[in-house]
Amino acid sequence: MAVDWIGFGYAAAIAIGGFIGYKRKGSVMSLMAGLVFGWFSAYGAYNTSNDPKDIKVLLITSGVLSFVMGTRYKKSGKVLPAGIMSGLSLLMVFRLLLLLMV
């Protein structure tokens, strides 16, 4: 059983990003979204650690986050945080699809 360190790192980045959004702008929505998406990502990474083919939760979470943050990036044009989070989420989607094919 190999631990999915990349998945757990991704989950931590989401949670930390939500906390930073709260500290900088006082956005409770950023904090809540960061914690919820971070928790689901961590749960998905846990599932992937136990069974490398069990990518459903992490794939759905990163796909939704990629779409939402990609839309925000397209509207605002701001790289931080929307561009970075959409990019990380898209990379996670590609990684998970590659894990599924192997």
N, C-alpha and C positions, 0 to 999 in steps of 0.2 A: 504494500500500500504506500504509494508515493504521495506526499503532501503537495497540493496544488498551490505552491508559493506565489505564483503569478496571479492566480485568482484571488488569494487572500490579500495580496498587495493592491490589486485593483479595488477590492472592497474597502480597504483602508483609505485609499486615495479618495474614494467617493465620500466616505464619512468625514474625513479631514477637510475635504473641500466644502462640505455643507457647514461644518463648524467655522471655517474661515469666513464663509459668506455671512454667517451670523455675527461673528466678531467685527467684521469690517463694516457691514451695512445695517446690522441689527435685523436681518431678515430671518424671521422664525420659519418661513416657508423653506428657505435654503437648508436650515438646520434639520427640519423634519424630513425633507426629501433626501438629504444626505444620509440621515440615519436609517430611513426605510430602505432606500436603494442599497446602502452599504450592508444592511443586515441581510437582505435577500441575496446580494452578491456573495457575502461570506457563507451563507447557507448553501448556495450553489457551488462554491469552491469546496466546501466540506463534502458535498455529494460527489463532486468530481474526484476528490481525493480518495473516496471509498470505491468508486467505480468510474474509471475514465470515460466510459460511454454515457454516463448519466449527466448530460450537460443541459438539460431542459431549463432548469431554474436560472442558471447563470446566462444561458443564451437569451432567454426571454428578457431578463433584467438588462443585460447589456444592449440588446436590440432596441428596447424601449428607450433607454437612456441615450443611445446613439441618435435615435430619431428626434427625441425631444430637444436635446442639446444641439443637434445639427440644425434644427429649425430655428432655435434661438440664435445660433451663430449666423445663420443666413439673414435673419432680421436685423441683428445688431451690428454684425461685422466685428465684434469684440472677440479677440483670441482667448482672453482670460475672463471667465472660466469656461464659457460655452464651447469655444473652439478646441481647447485642450481636452475637455471631457468628452466631446463628441468624437474626437480622434482616438482617445484611449478606448472608448467603448466600441468603436468600429474595429480597432485592432483586436479587441477581445472577441468580437463576433467572428472575425476571420480565423483567429487562433482556435476557437471552439469548433468551427466547421472543419478545420484541418484535423483536429483531434478525432472528430467523428469519422473522417475518411480513412484514417490510419488504422 
